[in-house]
Amino acid sequence: MSASASPRPADVKLLKHGQEEPTASAQSPLAKLLKKEGPTDFRHPATAEEQRVIWLPKDPLGLVHEIERDLESHDVSHSSEGAEMDDKGYVDVTMVVPEDAPREA
């Protein structure tokens, strides 16, 4: 080491134009976490795919109507056609899954 060079801490490396970059031991915990996790450009398939219809069975107590009102308030597609629950909780299905069923009013 020459007399004119200033001593650097062991956890700093020199970049172009004399700039210093902290090494992994001097980085913030968040920077370490982001570096360890890898790319952060993931997009969940639900953000790009069309919303599927939620299929609810009609029930003897009529609780499905409360759920339907809640789903409608959040603009969620749903249907209760072709599925009915009996007193023991078994669901009788009389049609295929309503993929493109219109929203019930």
Buried (B, 14 or more C-beta within 10 A) or exposed (E): EEEEEEEEEEEEEEEEEEEEEEEEEBBEEEEEEEEEEEEEEEEEEEEEEEEEBBBBBBBEEEEBBEBBEEBBEEEBBBBBBBBBBEEEEEEEEEEEEBEEBEEBE
